[in-house]
Amino acid sequence: MSDTETVKSKTDYLRDVTSQLKEMRHYAQTNTETLSSHWLAFDAGEYKDKENAERFDVLLNKQGKLLDDIDQAIQDLEIAVNHAEQES
């Protein structure tokens, strides 16, 4: 490891974080789809179970909130990147 580390600019750092959040959003969407299929099986499918259906409904709502929050963070960071690029 070298004694000098390259420090990224704030704009580069914001781009990296935005990219990571987009990847997280992709996986969160996949998780939402998986939860949804389990919820359907418990709610109206072959494994009808009201208690588990309610549990998965709660999880789906939380996962949906997470997706919304990630999307908002991505939008906010993209705006910050645009402002930083315009200032330089």
N, C-alpha and C positions, 0 to 999 in steps of 0.2 A: 504494500500500500504506500502510496506516495505521501509526502509531507504536505503537499498542497492539494486541496480539493477544489474542484471547479464548482462554484456556486451558481446555480441557475438564476436567471432573471425571474422576477415575479411573474411576468407574462408566460414564460416557459413553464414555470411551476403550475400556474393556473391551467395551462393546456394539459399538463400531465394529470392533474387531479380530475379535470373534466373527462379525459379519456378513461381514467379508472372508474369514474362514476358511471359512464356509459356501459362499461363492461359489467359493473355491478347491477345495473338496470336490466341488462340482458339476462343475467342469472336470476334476478328477482322475478322477472316475467316468467321464466321457465318454472320457478318454484310455485308461482301463482297458478300456472296451468296444472301442475301436479296436485296441488292442494284442491283445486277445483274438481279434478277427476275423482279424488277421494271423497270430497263432499257429496258429489252426485251419487256415488255408490252408496253412501250412508243415508242420503236424503230420499232418493227415489229409486235407487238401483237395487241390485241383488242383495245388498247387505244392509237393508233398512235398519237404522239404529238412530233414534232421535237424539240421544245424548251425544253420540259421536258426530252426528250431522251438525249439531249446535256448536260443538267444539271446533269443528273445521270451519264453520261459518265465521266464528270469532277470528280464527287464524287468517282466513281469507280477507276479512276486513282490515286486519293489522297489516297484512302483506300489501293490500291495495293502498293503504296510507303510506307505507314505505315507498312504494313505486311513485306515488304522487310527490312525496318529499324529495326523492332522488331527482325526478324530473324538474322540480322547481330549483334544486341546487344546480343542476346542469345549466338551466336557463340563466340563472344568476351569474354563474361563472363565465358562461359564454359572453354575457354582457360586459363583465369585468375585463375579459380578454380584449374585446372590441375597444373598450375605452382605453385600455393600456396601449394598444397598438396605435390608436389615434393620437395619443399623447407623445409617442416616441417618433 
